[in-house]
């Protein structure tokens, strides 16, 4: 009869020191933190690209250019409800402005 996985893990844990266990726990925490950072960065990239596209479409229809007040007041950008702590209006505006200026330079 086989021991359960839990019993095997407990048995294996008995063979490592407290220091080794702490190193393993720290490595797990570091990996989780790195994954969370990458997830936030990926969400930011997607939000900036989506917003840059939507603003460009709106700008061509309205004839208004990109200023912070136009971006916030006329275009009406608001961060997604679950991302306000990560993506401020200013940070999204700055990134949209950067993308837009680089793209306009490519096609002028």
N, CA, C and O atoms as a GROMACS GRO file, in nm:
protein
  432
    1UNK      N    1   0.085  -0.117   0.000
    1UNK     CA    2   0.000   0.000   0.000
    1UNK      C    3   0.090   0.124   0.000
    1UNK      O    4   0.185   0.133   0.078
    2UNK      N    5   0.060   0.216  -0.087
    2UNK     CA    6   0.147   0.334  -0.099
    2UNK      C    7   0.108   0.439   0.003
    2UNK      O    8  -0.008   0.455   0.041
    3UNK      N    9   0.212   0.510   0.046
    3UNK     CA   10   0.186   0.624   0.134
    3UNK      C   11   0.121   0.733   0.048
    3UNK      O   12   0.141   0.736  -0.073
    4UNK      N   13   0.048   0.816   0.108
    4UNK     CA   14  -0.009   0.929   0.033
    4UNK      C   15   0.098   1.032   0.002
    4UNK      O   16   0.206   1.031   0.061
    5UNK      N   17   0.067   1.119  -0.092
    5UNK     CA   18   0.163   1.224  -0.130
    5UNK      C   19   0.197   1.311  -0.012
    5UNK      O   20   0.311   1.354   0.004
    6UNK      N   21   0.097   1.336   0.072
    6UNK     CA   22   0.122   1.420   0.191
    6UNK      C   23   0.223   1.354   0.284
    6UNK      O   24   0.314   1.420   0.334
    7UNK      N   25   0.207   1.227   0.307
    7UNK     CA   26   0.301   1.155   0.394
    7UNK      C   27   0.440   1.156   0.334
    7UNK      O   28   0.539   1.169   0.407
    8UNK      N   29   0.449   1.142   0.204
    8UNK     CA   30   0.579   1.146   0.137
    8UNK      C   31   0.644   1.282   0.152
    8UNK      O   32   0.764   1.291   0.179
    9UNK      N   33   0.566   1.388   0.135
    9UNK     CA   34   0.620   1.524   0.148
    9UNK      C   35   0.668   1.547   0.291
    9UNK      O   36   0.777   1.600   0.312
   10UNK      N   37   0.587   1.507   0.389
   10UNK     CA   38   0.625   1.526   0.529
   10UNK      C   39   0.753   1.449   0.559
   10UNK      O   40   0.841   1.498   0.628
   11UNK      N   41   0.762   1.329   0.506
   11UNK     CA   42   0.882   1.249   0.527
   11UNK      C   43   1.004   1.318   0.464
   11UNK      O   44   1.111   1.322   0.525
   12UNK      N   45   0.987   1.371   0.343
   12UNK     CA   46   1.096   1.439   0.275
   12UNK      C   47   1.136   1.567   0.349
   12UNK      O   48   1.254   1.599   0.358
   13UNK      N   49   1.039   1.640   0.401
   13UNK     CA   50   1.070   1.762   0.474
   13UNK      C   51   1.154   1.733   0.597
   13UNK      O   52   1.234   1.817   0.640
   14UNK      N   53   1.138   1.616   0.652
   14UNK     CA   54   1.217   1.580   0.768
   14UNK      C   55   1.364   1.567   0.738
   14UNK      O   56   1.446   1.568   0.830
   15UNK      N   57   1.400   1.555   0.612
   15UNK     CA   58   1.540   1.536   0.577
   15UNK      C   59   1.611   1.665   0.541
   15UNK      O   60   1.730   1.663   0.510
   16UNK      N   61   1.541   1.779   0.543
   16UNK     CA   62   1.608   1.906   0.512
   16UNK      C   63   1.610   1.994   0.637
   16UNK      O   64   1.528   1.980   0.728
   17UNK      N   65   1.705   2.085   0.637
   17UNK     CA   66   1.718   2.173   0.753
   17UNK      C   67   1.616   2.287   0.745
   17UNK      O   68   1.556   2.311   0.640
   18UNK      N   69   1.599   2.354   0.856
   18UNK     CA   70   1.510   2.469   0.861
   18UNK      C   71   1.561   2.576   0.764
   18UNK      O   72   1.481   2.643   0.698
   19UNK      N   73   1.690   2.594   0.756
   19UNK     CA   74   1.750   2.692   0.665
   19UNK      C   75   1.719   2.657   0.519
   19UNK      O   76   1.684   2.745   0.440
   20UNK      N   77   1.731   2.531   0.484
   20UNK     CA   78   1.700   2.488   0.347
   20UNK      C   79   1.552   2.509   0.315
   20UNK      O   80   1.516   2.549   0.205
   21UNK      N   81   1.468   2.482   0.413
   21UNK     CA   82   1.325   2.502   0.396
   21UNK      C   83   1.295   2.650   0.375
   21UNK      O   84   1.214   2.685   0.289
   22UNK      N   85   1.360   2.738   0.453
   22UNK     CA   86   1.339   2.882   0.437
   22UNK      C   87   1.387   2.930   0.300
   22UNK      O   88   1.322   3.014   0.238
   23UNK      N   89   1.497   2.877   0.253
   23UNK     CA   90   1.546   2.911   0.119
   23UNK      C   91   1.444   2.872   0.013
   23UNK      O   92   1.419   2.949  -0.080
   24UNK      N   93   1.386   2.754   0.027
   24UNK     CA   94   1.285   2.708  -0.068
   24UNK      C   95   1.161   2.796  -0.063
   24UNK      O   96   1.104   2.832  -0.166
   25UNK      N   97   1.118   2.831   0.057
   25UNK     CA   98   1.000   2.918   0.073
   25UNK      C   99   1.027   3.055   0.013
   25UNK      O  100   0.942   3.110  -0.057
   26UNK      N  101   1.146   3.110   0.039
   26UNK     CA  102   1.182   3.240  -0.018
   26UNK      C  103   1.184   3.235  -0.170
   26UNK      O  104   1.140   3.330  -0.236
   27UNK      N  105   1.234   3.126  -0.225
   27UNK     CA  106   1.238   3.112  -0.372
   27UNK      C  107   1.097   3.108  -0.429
   27UNK      O  108   1.071   3.166  -0.534
   28UNK      N  109   1.006   3.041  -0.361
   28UNK     CA  110   0.866   3.035  -0.406
   28UNK      C  111   0.805   3.175  -0.402
   28UNK      O  112   0.738   3.216  -0.497
   29UNK      N  113   0.827   3.248  -0.293
   29UNK     CA  114   0.774   3.385  -0.281
   29UNK      C  115   0.832   3.476  -0.389
   29UNK      O  116   0.760   3.554  -0.450
   30UNK      N  117   0.962   3.464  -0.413
   30UNK     CA  118   1.026   3.546  -0.517
   30UNK      C  119   0.966   3.516  -0.654
   30UNK      O  120   0.941   3.608  -0.732
   31UNK      N  121   0.944   3.390  -0.682
   31UNK     CA  122   0.887   3.351  -0.812
   31UNK      C  123   0.744   3.404  -0.825
   31UNK      O  124   0.706   3.454  -0.931
   32UNK      N  125   0.666   3.393  -0.720
   32UNK     CA  126   0.529   3.445  -0.724
   32UNK      C  127   0.527   3.596  -0.744
   32UNK      O  128   0.444   3.649  -0.818
   33UNK      N  129   0.619   3.665  -0.678
   33UNK     CA  130   0.627   3.810  -0.693
   33UNK      C  131   0.668   3.847  -0.836
   33UNK      O  132   0.613   3.941  -0.893
   34UNK      N  133   0.763   3.775  -0.892
   34UNK     CA  134   0.806   3.801  -1.030
   34UNK      C  135   0.692   3.777  -1.128
   34UNK      O  136   0.674   3.853  -1.223
   35UNK      N  137   0.614   3.673  -1.104
   35UNK     CA  138   0.498   3.647  -1.190
   35UNK      C  139   0.394   3.757  -1.177
   35UNK      O  140   0.333   3.797  -1.276
   36UNK      N  141   0.373   3.806  -1.057
   36UNK     CA  142   0.275   3.915  -1.037
   36UNK      C  143   0.321   4.042  -1.108
   36UNK      O  144   0.240   4.112  -1.168
   37UNK      N  145   0.450   4.071  -1.102
   37UNK     CA  146   0.504   4.189  -1.170
   37UNK      C  147   0.486   4.174  -1.321
   37UNK      O  148   0.443   4.269  -1.387
   38UNK      N  149   0.516   4.059  -1.374
   38UNK     CA  150   0.501   4.038  -1.519
   38UNK      C  151   0.355   4.045  -1.561
   38UNK      O  152   0.323   4.094  -1.669
   39UNK      N  153   0.265   3.996  -1.477
   39UNK     CA  154   0.122   4.004  -1.506
   39UNK      C  155   0.077   4.150  -1.512
   39UNK      O  156   0.003   4.188  -1.601
   40UNK      N  157   0.124   4.231  -1.415
   40UNK     CA  158   0.089   4.374  -1.416
   40UNK      C  159   0.145   4.443  -1.541
   40UNK      O  160   0.076   4.524  -1.602
   41UNK      N  161   0.267   4.410  -1.578
   41UNK     CA  162   0.328   4.470  -1.697
   41UNK      C  163   0.251   4.431  -1.824
   41UNK      O  164   0.229   4.515  -1.912
   42UNK      N  165   0.210   4.306  -1.832
   42UNK     CA  166   0.133   4.261  -1.948
   42UNK      C  167  -0.001   4.333  -1.954
   42UNK      O  168  -0.046   4.373  -2.062
   43UNK      N  169  -0.066   4.350  -1.840
   43UNK     CA  170  -0.194   4.422  -1.837
   43UNK      C  171  -0.174   4.567  -1.878
   43UNK      O  172  -0.257   4.624  -1.949
   44UNK      N  173  -0.065   4.627  -1.832
   44UNK     CA  174  -0.036   4.766  -1.869
   44UNK      C  175  -0.014   4.777  -2.019
   44UNK      O  176  -0.066   4.868  -2.083
   45UNK      N  177   0.064   4.686  -2.076
   45UNK     CA  178   0.086   4.689  -2.222
   45UNK      C  179  -0.045   4.679  -2.297
   45UNK      O  180  -0.069   4.755  -2.392
   46UNK      N  181  -0.130   4.588  -2.257
   46UNK     CA  182  -0.258   4.570  -2.326
   46UNK      C  183  -0.347   4.692  -2.310
   46UNK      O  184  -0.412   4.734  -2.405
   47UNK      N  185  -0.350   4.750  -2.191
   47UNK     CA  186  -0.432   4.869  -2.167
   47UNK      C  187  -0.381   4.986  -2.248
   47UNK      O  188  -0.460   5.060  -2.306
   48UNK      N  189  -0.250   5.005  -2.254
   48UNK     CA  190  -0.194   5.116  -2.331
   48UNK      C  191  -0.222   5.097  -2.480
   48UNK      O  192  -0.262   5.193  -2.547
   49UNK      N  193  -0.203   4.979  -2.531
   49UNK     CA  194  -0.230   4.955  -2.674
   49UNK      C  195  -0.378   4.974  -2.707
   49UNK      O  196  -0.412   5.034  -2.808
   50UNK      N  197  -0.465   4.922  -2.619
   50UNK     CA  198  -0.609   4.940  -2.641
   50UNK      C  199  -0.645   5.087  -2.639
   50UNK      O  200  -0.719   5.135  -2.725
   51UNK      N  201  -0.593   5.158  -2.542
   51UNK     CA  202  -0.624   5.299  -2.526
   51UNK      C  203  -0.568   5.381  -2.642
   51UNK      O  204  -0.635   5.472  -2.692
   52UNK      N  205  -0.446   5.351  -2.684
   52UNK     CA  206  -0.385   5.423  -2.797
   52UNK      C  207  -0.469   5.405  -2.923
   52UNK      O  208  -0.491   5.500  -2.998
   53UNK      N  209  -0.516   5.283  -2.946
   53UNK     CA  210  -0.601   5.257  -3.061
   53UNK      C  211  -0.732   5.334  -3.051
   53UNK      O  212  -0.774   5.400  -3.146
   54UNK      N  213  -0.798   5.324  -2.935
   54UNK     CA  214  -0.926   5.392  -2.918
   54UNK      C  215  -0.911   5.543  -2.928
   54UNK      O  216  -0.995   5.610  -2.986
   55UNK      N  217  -0.803   5.597  -2.871
   55UNK     CA  218  -0.783   5.741  -2.879
   55UNK      C  219  -0.758   5.783  -3.023
   55UNK      O  220  -0.813   5.884  -3.068
   56UNK      N  221  -0.676   5.710  -3.096
   56UNK     CA  222  -0.646   5.746  -3.234
   56UNK      C  223  -0.773   5.746  -3.319
   56UNK      O  224  -0.796   5.836  -3.400
   57UNK      N  225  -0.854   5.645  -3.300
   57UNK     CA  226  -0.982   5.637  -3.372
   57UNK      C  227  -1.070   5.758  -3.336
   57UNK      O  228  -1.125   5.823  -3.425
   58UNK      N  229  -1.082   5.787  -3.208
   58UNK     CA  230  -1.162   5.900  -3.161
   58UNK      C  231  -1.104   6.032  -3.213
   58UNK      O  232  -1.180   6.120  -3.256
   59UNK      N  233  -0.974   6.046  -3.210
   59UNK     CA  234  -0.908   6.168  -3.255
   59UNK      C  235  -0.933   6.196  -3.402
   59UNK      O  236  -0.959   6.310  -3.441
   60UNK      N  237  -0.928   6.093  -3.484
   60UNK     CA  238  -0.954   6.111  -3.627
   60UNK      C  239  -1.099   6.150  -3.652
   60UNK      O  240  -1.128   6.228  -3.742
   61UNK      N  241  -1.190   6.095  -3.573
   61UNK     CA  242  -1.332   6.129  -3.589
   61UNK      C  243  -1.363   6.270  -3.537
   61UNK      O  244  -1.443   6.342  -3.597
   62UNK      N  245  -1.301   6.308  -3.426
   62UNK     CA  246  -1.333   6.436  -3.362
   62UNK      C  247  -1.247   6.551  -3.415
   62UNK      O  248  -1.286   6.668  -3.406
   63UNK      N  249  -1.131   6.519  -3.469
   63UNK     CA  250  -1.039   6.622  -3.515
   63UNK      C  251  -0.959   6.687  -3.402
   63UNK      O  252  -0.888   6.785  -3.425
   64UNK      N  253  -0.970   6.633  -3.281
   64UNK     CA  254  -0.896   6.688  -3.168
   64UNK      C  255  -0.765   6.614  -3.148
   64UNK      O  256  -0.757   6.493  -3.168
   65UNK      N  257  -0.663   6.688  -3.108
   65UNK     CA  258  -0.532   6.629  -3.086
   65UNK      C  259  -0.515   6.579  -2.944
   65UNK      O  260  -0.608   6.582  -2.863
   66UNK      N  261  -0.395   6.535  -2.915
   66UNK     CA  262  -0.367   6.474  -2.786
   66UNK      C  263  -0.304   6.574  -2.690
   66UNK      O  264  -0.187   6.611  -2.705
   67UNK      N  265  -0.382   6.617  -2.593
   67UNK     CA  266  -0.332   6.691  -2.476
   67UNK      C  267  -0.388   6.618  -2.355
   67UNK      O  268  -0.483   6.540  -2.367
   68UNK      N  269  -0.330   6.644  -2.240
   68UNK     CA  270  -0.378   6.574  -2.121
   68UNK      C  271  -0.524   6.608  -2.092
   68UNK      O  272  -0.603   6.520  -2.058
   69UNK      N  273  -0.561   6.734  -2.106
   69UNK     CA  274  -0.700   6.772  -2.078
   69UNK      C  275  -0.795   6.711  -2.182
   69UNK      O  276  -0.904   6.667  -2.146
   70UNK      N  277  -0.754   6.708  -2.308
   70UNK     CA  278  -0.838   6.645  -2.411
   70UNK      C  279  -0.852   6.496  -2.384
   70UNK      O  280  -0.961   6.440  -2.397
   71UNK      N  281  -0.742   6.434  -2.346
   71UNK     CA  282  -0.742   6.291  -2.317
   71UNK      C  283  -0.838   6.258  -2.202
   71UNK      O  284  -0.914   6.162  -2.209
   72UNK      N  285  -0.833   6.339  -2.098
   72UNK     CA  286  -0.916   6.312  -1.980
   72UNK      C  287  -1.059   6.363  -1.995
   72UNK      O  288  -1.154   6.292  -1.963
   73UNK      N  289  -1.074   6.487  -2.043
   73UNK     CA  290  -1.206   6.551  -2.043
   73UNK      C  291  -1.288   6.520  -2.168
   73UNK      O  292  -1.404   6.481  -2.157
   74UNK      N  293  -1.229   6.537  -2.284
   74UNK     CA  294  -1.305   6.517  -2.408
   74UNK      C  295  -1.312   6.370  -2.448
   74UNK      O  296  -1.420   6.317  -2.475
   75UNK      N  297  -1.198   6.305  -2.452
   75UNK     CA  298  -1.194   6.161  -2.482
   75UNK      C  299  -1.254   6.083  -2.365
   75UNK      O  300  -1.319   5.980  -2.384
   76UNK      N  301  -1.230   6.134  -2.244
   76UNK     CA  302  -1.292   6.075  -2.125
   76UNK      C  303  -1.226   5.950  -2.073
   76UNK      O  304  -1.293   5.861  -2.020
   77UNK      N  305  -1.094   5.941  -2.088
   77UNK     CA  306  -1.027   5.820  -2.040
   77UNK      C  307  -1.040   5.806  -1.889
   77UNK      O  308  -1.012   5.901  -1.815
   78UNK      N  309  -1.080   5.690  -1.845
   78UNK     CA  310  -1.082   5.652  -1.705
   78UNK      C  311  -1.017   5.515  -1.696
   78UNK      O  312  -1.047   5.426  -1.776
   79UNK      N  313  -0.929   5.496  -1.599
   79UNK     CA  314  -0.869   5.363  -1.583
   79UNK      C  315  -0.978   5.259  -1.556
   79UNK      O  316  -1.082   5.290  -1.498
   80UNK      N  317  -0.953   5.137  -1.598
   80UNK     CA  318  -1.047   5.030  -1.569
   80UNK      C  319  -1.062   5.018  -1.417
   80UNK      O  320  -0.964   5.037  -1.344
   81UNK      N  321  -1.182   4.988  -1.369
   81UNK     CA  322  -1.206   4.989  -1.224
   81UNK      C  323  -1.107   4.904  -1.143
   81UNK      O  324  -1.068   4.944  -1.034
   82UNK      N  325  -1.068   4.790  -1.195
   82UNK     CA  326  -0.978   4.704  -1.118
   82UNK      C  327  -0.830   4.734  -1.142
   82UNK      O  328  -0.744   4.659  -1.096
   83UNK      N  329  -0.801   4.844  -1.213
   83UNK     CA  330  -0.661   4.875  -1.243
   83UNK      C  331  -0.620   5.015  -1.199
   83UNK      O  332  -0.508   5.057  -1.227
   84UNK      N  333  -0.706   5.087  -1.131
   84UNK     CA  334  -0.677   5.226  -1.094
   84UNK      C  335  -0.552   5.238  -1.009
   84UNK      O  336  -0.482   5.338  -1.016
   85UNK      N  337  -0.525   5.137  -0.928
   85UNK     CA  338  -0.406   5.145  -0.843
   85UNK      C  339  -0.278   5.124  -0.923
   85UNK      O  340  -0.170   5.163  -0.879
   86UNK      N  341  -0.290   5.063  -1.040
   86UNK     CA  342  -0.172   5.033  -1.123
   86UNK      C  343  -0.155   5.136  -1.234
   86UNK      O  344  -0.044   5.180  -1.261
   87UNK      N  345  -0.265   5.174  -1.298
   87UNK     CA  346  -0.259   5.258  -1.416
   87UNK      C  347  -0.326   5.392  -1.391
   87UNK      O  348  -0.448   5.404  -1.405
   88UNK      N  349  -0.250   5.492  -1.355
   88UNK     CA  350  -0.308   5.624  -1.338
   88UNK      C  351  -0.338   5.684  -1.475
   88UNK      O  352  -0.282   5.641  -1.576
   89UNK      N  353  -0.425   5.782  -1.476
   89UNK     CA  354  -0.456   5.850  -1.603
   89UNK      C  355  -0.329   5.907  -1.664
   89UNK      O  356  -0.306   5.896  -1.784
   90UNK      N  357  -0.246   5.969  -1.579
   90UNK     CA  358  -0.124   6.032  -1.629
   90UNK      C  359  -0.029   5.929  -1.690
   90UNK      O  360   0.029   5.954  -1.796
   91UNK      N  361  -0.013   5.815  -1.626
   91UNK     CA  362   0.080   5.714  -1.679
   91UNK      C  363   0.030   5.659  -1.813
   91UNK      O  364   0.110   5.636  -1.903
   92UNK      N  365  -0.100   5.638  -1.826
   92UNK     CA  366  -0.154   5.591  -1.952
   92UNK      C  367  -0.141   5.699  -2.058
   92UNK      O  368  -0.101   5.671  -2.171
   93UNK      N  369  -0.174   5.823  -2.023
   93UNK     CA  370  -0.160   5.935  -2.117
   93UNK      C  371  -0.017   5.945  -2.168
   93UNK      O  372   0.006   5.956  -2.288
   94UNK      N  373   0.080   5.941  -2.077
   94UNK     CA  374   0.221   5.952  -2.118
   94UNK      C  375   0.260   5.841  -2.215
   94UNK      O  376   0.333   5.866  -2.312
   95UNK      N  377   0.214   5.722  -2.191
   95UNK     CA  378   0.248   5.609  -2.278
   95UNK      C  379   0.175   5.618  -2.412
   95UNK      O  380   0.233   5.588  -2.517
   96UNK      N  381   0.050   5.660  -2.410
   96UNK     CA  382  -0.025   5.679  -2.536
   96UNK      C  383   0.042   5.789  -2.618
   96UNK      O  384   0.057   5.775  -2.740
   97UNK      N  385   0.081   5.896  -2.554
   97UNK     CA  386   0.149   6.006  -2.622
   97UNK      C  387   0.278   5.957  -2.687
   97UNK      O  388   0.307   5.992  -2.802
   98UNK      N  389   0.354   5.876  -2.616
   98UNK     CA  390   0.479   5.822  -2.668
   98UNK      C  391   0.454   5.733  -2.791
   98UNK      O  392   0.520   5.747  -2.894
   99UNK      N  393   0.358   5.643  -2.779
   99UNK     CA  394   0.324   5.555  -2.892
   99UNK      C  395   0.278   5.636  -3.012
   99UNK      O  396   0.323   5.616  -3.124
  100UNK      N  397   0.189   5.729  -2.984
  100UNK     CA  398   0.132   5.812  -3.093
  100UNK      C  399   0.240   5.893  -3.164
  100UNK      O  400   0.241   5.901  -3.287
  101UNK      N  401   0.330   5.953  -3.089
  101UNK     CA  402   0.434   6.034  -3.152
  101UNK      C  403   0.529   5.946  -3.234
  101UNK      O  404   0.574   5.986  -3.341
  102UNK      N  405   0.560   5.828  -3.185
  102UNK     CA  406   0.646   5.737  -3.261
  102UNK      C  407   0.577   5.689  -3.388
  102UNK      O  408   0.640   5.680  -3.494
  103UNK      N  409   0.450   5.658  -3.379
  103UNK     CA  410   0.377   5.611  -3.498
  103UNK      C  411   0.358   5.723  -3.599
  103UNK      O  412   0.372   5.701  -3.719
  104UNK      N  413   0.325   5.843  -3.551
  104UNK     CA  414   0.308   5.955  -3.644
  104UNK      C  415   0.439   5.985  -3.717
  104UNK      O  416   0.438   6.024  -3.834
  105UNK      N  417   0.550   5.967  -3.648
  105UNK     CA  418   0.681   5.988  -3.712
  105UNK      C  419   0.707   5.886  -3.821
  105UNK      O  420   0.776   5.916  -3.919
  106UNK      N  421   0.654   5.766  -3.806
  106UNK     CA  422   0.673   5.662  -3.908
  106UNK      C  423   0.595   5.691  -4.036
  106UNK      O  424   0.636   5.649  -4.144
  107UNK      N  425   0.484   5.762  -4.023
  107UNK     CA  426   0.394   5.780  -4.138
  107UNK      C  427   0.389   5.925  -4.185
  107UNK      O  428   0.294   5.963  -4.253
  108UNK      N  429   0.488   6.006  -4.151
  108UNK     CA  430   0.484   6.145  -4.197
  108UNK      C  431   0.581   6.166  -4.311
  108UNK      O  432   0.592   6.277  -4.363
   0.00000   0.00000   0.00000
